[in-house]
Structures are given as structure tokens and as C-alpha cells.
Amino acid sequence: MCRSAIRSVLLFAGLAGSLLPAAIRADDAPESAPLIDLVISRAEASIRIRLTAAANQLPWREHVDRAQSKLSEVLFRQLDGDGNGELSPDEGKNIPNPQTLTIGQQNSDVYVAFNFRVLDENSDGMATADELHHYLAYFAGSPVMVNRVKEQQRPSVGNLFDRLDADGNEKLTRDECRNQTELWKLDADGNGVLTGIEIQPSVPTSGEQEFVAKPIGEKQIPVSLVFEQPGETGPDFICELTLADESGNDEISPNGETGIVTREGFKLTSVSESKPFDVKAAERNPHTLLITIDSHVFEIRMAPSSFRYDVQLQQAVRRQFDSAADPETKSVSRPADLPQPLKNLFPVADRDRDGTVTPDEISLCLDSYLAAHLAAEATRLRITVFPESRDVSAVADRNLDGKISRRETEELVDHLFGPDDVRESISPGELAGITRIVVQRGPFLTVDAGQMISDLGPSWFYRADRNRDGDLDRGEFLGNAAQFAQIDVDGNGWIDLDEAVAADGQLNVTPANAAEANGNPATDARPSEGSP
């Protein structure tokens, strides 16, 4: 199947220095086709950052077109049972509904009326491969989606500033950030994760909990962010994403190249001589870019793709097929009684149109059509914007799950003060505004912003993370100490999401061999791959 295609990891890398080099000219700008413009405004001034992307050395939109062409080509072959090079109305009605090929809709039907006349563009009573391609492309939608999280949708972490401010003087020092003994006494269930309920102090009232807002010092000038389609107005910066695709599919990769393409990177280029306000750019880590405009920080982060989507979907279909198969023939009939997504795939898999799907037919369908469908889904980009925050809790909550983990609190000093900050303390009014922007490549396991990052990672990583804090400590990891040390590259005592992603692609650490190395059978350690 196309597991490696869905395991493409989107990484920012290669940005050095804190100021954008003035020597870069507009002639040096990347040639990738523009996707969308980020327009950041403050008072009457604004800057425009144009987002471009490339994959396998192709502009992103061309990469999308190739994946869509591959999908329509594979689907056409599956549907054209008589091999005459055209689809009849009976063959065309078997086009599957992509909405029923999602993990979240396995147990529900989605009814969409199919009109063959929409597929048959020239109204000759038959549909060609080109007509199928146009039909699928029309319903595929834009390759770039923008999603804004409303303030009320963001999980509340509680007032971490007051919990760390031991002397109550409204100033948080480096030492107070590091001294977390009292803070972790709030961890009532002892799971190594602090929730908003645990952090927020109880207020003796008649019934409802009360929250008191504190002044944040001088009034801040609001900063706004909007997305626009690239037009005649030129950008001030070009932000180019170079995305690696591990599909190894020479029909999608350029020049017939196969194998894993590892050329990944990030490049921010200044293409305008003058700026309306001071702009700085720096790396937080290889996957996060910080763009500081005066005192406001825009944190642009690349999140990994949903590693487990293809495995779960494939195994869900195979489990459904095995459960419905006749014990003697090993084949499946009576599609009306089948659950989703097998029910949706049944007419595609039944190539000879005899009303029965054999094990060979379902395997061919999974390896061809479903693989192409997932590869096409992997060409979708989702940009999620979180509302502006001006509090310590937002700085600490790196994976945006509304909880605070031990690793997040131990790294708080570095994130709050920064390497160049000489201050020994910080007050609420001195906290910079932070707007977080998360870019992720499809397919998407969830639309819940609170789980966007915390619900990611290779299956062995996700299954072992018992307290769901987004990290593995030594007690959670199912391998031995040597394996843990090998994956924990920074040596901080936790395997984080980025380290897990890197290990999954480089170190051959799987659920089975990690568990066996620790003396625990993998089947005892966690549910099988793809279990709900």
C-alpha cells in the first residue's frame, strides 16, 4: 500500500540567523507556484508573506495534479470491467464516495446521488478516462484549506503564571520557572500531566468558578492576520516549503526516480526593499519558524502527517472483509449488508461484476485504488490559525492540547525568555502576543484542533503514550535503555514527536521489536495496529 507516501514528514529546516539577509534579491526568489498569501497588519501598516511549496522537485500544484491523474487512472482501470476503454452508466455508478473512506465514518452511510450526465461531458452515453479525471478533479476541492480556531474552541490550560509566581510579586523569574516542586503537587492523579482544572486555583463562591482578569500593562496595538489568494500585489517575503514525499512511485516522481526523497527544507526570502515595521525571523527548532513583528510573534509550525491513517483504513477494510467472507469460498457477497468503508469499496473491487469480491480482488483494490486515493489525500494542505495568546500557559502548551506536561514545563524558561533575553524576570504586561499557525499535510485523522498535534506520530509512539502528553518517558517506552537513548537525541529524558518521527524512518524501531527487546510481547503491550 502507500504507507510510506502518507508518512511524508513536513519539516522546516535550514534557516540560520535572526535577521533576514538584506543581500537577497527578488531575482533569487523561489520559482514554486504560489499557494496563498499571509497578510499581517498592525495599525495602518501590513506585510505580505507568500507561501509556496514544492514536492519531489515539483511545484505543489503540479504535484497535486500528478496525484489526481494517478488516482483517476487507477480508478478508471478498476471500473472498466470489460476493458473497452470507456465507462458505461452501469460502470460509472460504481464510483466510490470519498466521504465513506474515512476512519470516522466506518460505521455510517453517506448517501450522494450520482448523475452520470455530470460525468459524461459530451453526452455520448459513455465516459472516457479524461472525463473521469475532470469529474474527480472538480470534486477534489482546493489543495489548500484554511481553518481558524475560535477563542472558545481553544482548550483552557489555566493560570500557570500565578502558580509559578511563588512570592506573588507579579514577576516571574527564571528560578521560579525552574522550581516546579509546588506546581507538580497539583497533579492530583499523578499522571505527569496538568489540566486546566488542576492548575486553576479554586475560588470559594456560591457555585460557579470565578476567573479574574489582570491588567497586562500598556495597551497593545492589535495585530491581525488574513489569508488572500495571490494576486497582483507583490509579497514582501516568500516562504517556500520543500516537502519530501516517500512514495517511491516513479509514476508520480519526476524523471522516473524512485526511492525515498529526503530533500526537505524551508526558506524565507525577502523580496521587498522596505518594510513598514521591524521584522525578524528565527528558528525555534527545525520544524518551527518564528516571525517577530515588533513585539508580536507569529509561530509557524509544520506538523507531521497522520501516520496511522493508511494502516487503520487498510486493516479496517481487511477485518470487515474477513468477518463477512464465506467460510468456504473466502469471498464476500451481499454488499448491502456490509459496513463502511468496505461497502463503498465493494463495487470498485468487484472488477468482473459478478456480485462477489474475492481475496485477490480486495487486495488489488487496496493496493491500487485505495493507495492512489490516500496519495491524493496526501497532497492536501491544511493551515490552522490559533487565536492570539498573551499568557505563560500558551507559551508552555507546545502541542496545543490544553494540558501541560513535565517536558513542557522544564522547557518553559527557554521558550519564555529565549537565548538572547538578559532579563531575570518577566511581568504579565511584558509577555509577547503569540499567534500560532500550524501547517499539516493530509490525510487528516481529526478536525479537532485540540488533538491536531497530540494525536500524531507513529503507531508505536502513540500506543505507548499512556498519559497522552505527547511524549514518551523511559517508563512508557517499550524498548530497552539503549534504544531509548538512541531515539532521545537531545538526551532530555523524553522521546518527543519529532524524535519519534525521525526514529520511525531511520532506526527500525517497531512496536514488535521494541516490546520484545524489553521482554514484553507486543500483543500484550498494546492493541493491534488499527484498533479503534
N, C-alpha and C positions, 0 to 999 in steps of 0.2 A: 504494500500500500504506500501512501505518501507520507508516512510518519516523519521522515526527515524534512519533507517540504514544510510541514506545519511546525517543525521545531526550529525554524529560522529565528534567530535572535537579533533583535534590533538594538544596536548599541551606538551610543555617541562615543567617539574616540578621536584623539589627535588634536585637541585644541590646547595650545600652550600659551602661557602669558595671561596677564589680567586685562590688558588694553588691546583693542583691535589695532592691527598694524596699519599705519597710515599709508604705507607704501603700496598696498594692494590697490590695483586699478580696476575699473569696471571691465576692462578687456579680459581680466583674469577670472571673471565670474563663471560659475559652473554653467554648462550647456544643458543641463537637465530641464525638461519641460516643467513650468511652474504648476504647482498644485493648488495653493491657497495663500492668501496674504494675511499676516497678523498685523493689525494696525493698533498701536499702543499710543494712547493720547493722555496728556496731562495739561489742564487748563486749555490754552489755545494751540498748543504745540502737539505734534504727533510724529512718530516714526513708523515706517512700514518694513516689516520683515517678510520676505517672500520665501515660502517653503517649497523646496524642490526635492525630488527623490529619484534614485536610480537603483536598480537591482540587476545583478549579473551584467553590469556594464550597459544596461538598457535604461532609457528614461522610464519612469514608473508607469506612465500611461501606456507605453509600448509593452511593458511587462504585463500589464493588465490585459491588453488586447491579445497577447500571445496565450495567456492562460485561458481566456474566454474562448479563443479559437480552438484550443486543445479540448476544452470541455464540450463544445458543440460538435466537434469532430468525433469524439468518443461516443457521445450520446446518440449521434446520428447512426453510427455503426450498430449500437445496441438496439435501436428501434427499427432499423431497416432489416426486418427478419427475412424477407425474400431476397435481399441483396440486389435490388434493381436500381439502386441509386436515387430513389425517391421515397417519400413517406406518404402513404395513403391516409385518409382521415382516421381509419381504424388504428394505424400505427402511430399517428400523431397524437391521438388522445392519451397515449401512454407516457407522455412527457411528465416526469415527476414534479411534484410541488416542492421547491427547496425549503419551504417553511416546515415541512414534516421531516426534514433531515437534521433536526437539531436535538440535542440531548434533552432539553427541557420539554419537548413535545412528543416524547416517545409514546406516551400513553393517551394521546389525544388526536382526533382527526381534524384536519383543516380542509374545508370544502371550498374549492375555487372552480368556478365554471370554466370549461375550456372551449374556446371558439376557434375551430380550425381555420376560419376565414381570416383571423388575425395572423395566423402562421403562414397561410397561403397568400403571399403578397400579390401575385399576378393572377389569382383566381382561376388557375387552370385545373384545380381539383387535386393537385399533388404538391408536396413541399420538398424543396431542394435543400441541400446542406447549407447553402448560403442563406436561404430563408430561415432555417432553424437558428443559424448564428445570429441573424438580425433580431429574431424573436427573443432569444436568451439575453442578448446584449441590452435590449430595451428594458427588460425587467431586472437587470442586474443592478441598476442604480449607480450612483456616483461612487467612485473608488475612495473618496474622502468624506467622512462623516464628522460633524462637529456636535458635541454633546456638552451642555452646560449643567453643572450640578448646582441646584439651588441651595441657599443657606440652610433651609430647613431639612434638606436631604443629607447634609453632611453629618456624620456621627459626632456626637459631643464627647470630648475627652475629659472635660472638667478643668478646673483652675489649677494647673500644675505650678504656676508661678508662686502662688501663696503657699503651696505645700513644700516648696523648696526654700522659700524665704524664711529661714529659721528664726531670725531676730525680728521679723516683721517690720523692717525699716523701708519697705517698698523698693529695695535694691537687691538684685540677685547677683551674688559674687560667684567667681569660678569655684571657690571652695564649697560653697553651698550647693552648687550643681553637682559636684563630685561626691559630697557627703549625702548618701541616699539611704542611710540606715532607717531614719524615721519614715521616709517615703514608702519603703517597701514593707513597713509594718501595716500599711493599708491593704496589702494583698490578702484579703480575707480568706480566699480559697487556696492560697499558696500555689497558684499555677504559674507564677512568674509573669503575669500579665495584669496590668492595672486598667480597669474600665473607668468610665466617667462616673459611675455610681460610687466606686471605691475612692476616687480622687476627690470628688466634690464633697466638701465638709457638710455635715448635716446641720440644718438650721432649725432650731426649735420654734415651730409655728403651729398654728391650729390645724393644719392639714397639709397644704401644698408646700413643696420645697421652694425656697426663695433664692433668687440669684441677684446679686448686687453688682451693677456695672461700675467700674472705676474709671476716672478720667485718665486719658493717655497722654497728657501733656498738651503741647501746642497742636492746634488743628492741622491735620494733614490735608494736603491738596489731593483730591481723589484721582486715581489713575484708572482708565478704562481700557478694555481690550475687546476688539471686534474682529471678526473674520470676514474677508471680502474675496470675491473671485478676482484673480489677477486681471488688470485692465491696462489702460493707457498710462496711469500714474506709475512712475518707476519706483522701485524699492530703495530704501536706504541700506538694507542689508539683504543678503541672500543666505539662507540657511539650507544647506544641501545635506540630505541624508543618503548615505550609501549603504544599501541593505544587502546582506548576504542571503542567498537562497540555497539551501542544501538539497534541493530536489534531485540533482544529478540527472535531470531529464534532458536529453540532448534535443528534444523537440521544442523545448522552451528556452534552454540556454543558448546564447549566441554562438555562432561559429562551430556548432557541433560539439562544444566542450561538455564533458561530463565530470561527475565527481563533486566534491564539496568545494564551493567557492567561499573563500574566507576573507575576501577584501571588503571589510566593513569600516565605516568611518563616519565622521561628522566634520563639517567645515562651515564656519561662519565667515562671510566675506563682506567687507564694507564696500559699497558701490556708490556712495554719495560723499561729496567733499565736506559738506557742512551738516551738522546735527543741531536740532533745536534745544537739546539738553544733553548733559553728560551721560554717556553710555559706556558701561564696562561689561566685559564677558569673561567668564572663567569656568573651569570645570569644577564641579563638586566631586565627581568621580567619573569613570569612563562612560557612564550612561546618563549623566545629568549635566545640563548646561544651565548656568546662572547668568541671566542678563539683568544688570542693575541699572535702573534709570533713576538718577538722583538717589532717593532713599527707598525706592520700591524695587523688590526683587521678583523677577519672573523666572520660575524654575521650570525648565522644560526637561521632561524625563521620558526616556524610552522604556517601555515595559515589554517583557518577553511575550511571545505569542503563547496561546493556550496549549501547552504541551500535550495535555491528556485528551484533547477533543477527538482527534482521529482514532486513538486507541479505544476510547469509550464507545464511539459510534460504531466502529468495526465490530467490537466484541458484543455490543448490544444486538446488532443485526445477527451475528452468528449464534448467540444464545437463543434469540427468538426463532431462528431457523431450526436449530436443533430441537427446541421444545415442540415446534409444530410439525416436524418431519414424521412421515410414516415410518414405523419401526422396521418394516421390511424393505421398502424401496428407498428409504433415506431421503425422499423428495417431499416437497411441500405443495399442496394444492389448496383450494378454497380460500382465495385471497381476502374475501370479505370478512373472514373471521380472524385475520391476522392483526397484531398490534403495530403501531407505528414505531420505527420507520420502515420495518420490513414490508408492511402493506404498501407503502408508497414505492418501494423499490421493486416489488414483485413484477409489475408489467415490464419494467426495464430489463430485469434479469431473465424473464421468460422469452428468450430470443426466438425459439421455434413456434411460439404462440400455441402451445398445446395445453395451456392451463396448468402446467406443473413446472416447478423450478427444481432442478437437480442440484446436488452439491457443487458440481462443476460450474453450473450456470451462476449460482450465487457467488462463487469465488471469482469468476470472471467479472461479474458486476462490481464487486468490491474493489478488485484490483484495477479496473479500468474506469468505469463511470464515477464511482464514489471517490476514487483517488483524484480524478480530474476535478470533481466538484469541490473537494477540500482545497486543492491547489488554487482554484479560482477564488475561493473564500479567503485564502491567504493573501490575496492581492488587495484586500480592503484595508484601509487605514482609518482608525478612529481617534479623533482628537477630543479629549475630555478636559474641560476647564473647571477647576475648583474655585469657589469664591475666595476673595481676599481674606487673609487672616493676619491678625496683629497680636499674637499671644504665644507664650512659650509652648503650650500644648501642641499647637500647629507645627512649630519647629521640630518638636520631638517625634511626632507621629509621622514617621517617614513613609510607611506603607499605606497611609490614609485609611486605616481600618477602624478608627475611632477607639483604639486601645494603645497603651504604652507598654512596650516590652523592656526587659532588662538591657538588652543591647541598645535600644533607642535612648534610654536614659544615660547609659555610660558614654554614648557619643554626643550627648547634648552640648557639652562645653564646646566641642569643635564646631558644631553646627550653629550654636548661638553666638559665639564670639568671632569665630573664623581665625585663620592663621595669622592675619595681619592686624588683628584688633588688639590694642595695647591696654584697653580698659580692664579694670579689675572687677567692675560691677556694671549692671545694666538695669534701668528702671523701665516700667511698662511703657512710658512715653517714648523711650528710645528704641523700642522694637520696630524693626523694619516691616513694612507690609509685604506679604508673600502671596503671590498668585501662582498656583501650581497648574501646569499643563502636562497631561500625560498622553503620549502618542503610543498607540498599540496597533499591531498588525493582526488581522483576523486569521482564523475564525474566532469568535468570541464566546467564551463559556458563560458569561454573565453580563447583564446590563447594569447590575448593582454597583454603583461607584464605590461603596464601602468594601467590596470584595475584589475590585479590579486588580489590585496588586497582591493582596494577601492570599488570593485563591489561585496563584500561578505556580509554576515550577514543575520539574519532572515528577513523575508519579511517586518514585521512591522518596523524594523530598517532601511532597505534600502529605503522603500517608504517615510518615514518621513524625510530622509536626503535630504532636498530640495537643498542645495547648493553643494551636493556631495563632502563634505570634509572628509567623513569617520567618522563623529561624530554627535551626536545629542545634541544641546543645549536645554535649557528649552523651548525656543520659538518653536522649531521644534517638540519636544516630544508631542504626542497626549494624554498622560495620565495626571494625576494630580501631584501636587508637591510632595505628599507623595510617589507616585510610582517612580517618577524621583529620589528622594533621596535614595530610596531603591535600585535602579539599579546602581546609580552612587556611587559605593562602595568606591572609593578613595576620593569622595567629591570635585573633581576639577571643577565641573560645566559642565562637558560633559559626555555623555554616549558614550564610545568608543566601538570598535568592540568586544573586549574581554568581556567587561561588558554585551554587548547585547547578546552574545553567552551564557554566564553564566545565564543571566536572562531568556532567552528563555527556558532553560532546567530546571530552578528551581522556577521561580516566577510566572508562569502562566500569563504572560503579552502577550496578543494577540492584533492584530490590532483592533478587535471589542471592547474588554473590555477596552483597553487603551483609545480609542477615546470616548466611552460612558462615561467613568469616567471623561472626560474633557468636557462633554456636546456636543460632536460633533459626529454625526453618522459616522461610519467607512466608509460607502459608499460615504460620502461627502468628507472625508479626503484624500482618495487615490483611485487609480484604484483597481478593484478586483484582487485577487490573480491570478497570471499567466498572467496578461495583458501584452502585449508587451511594 
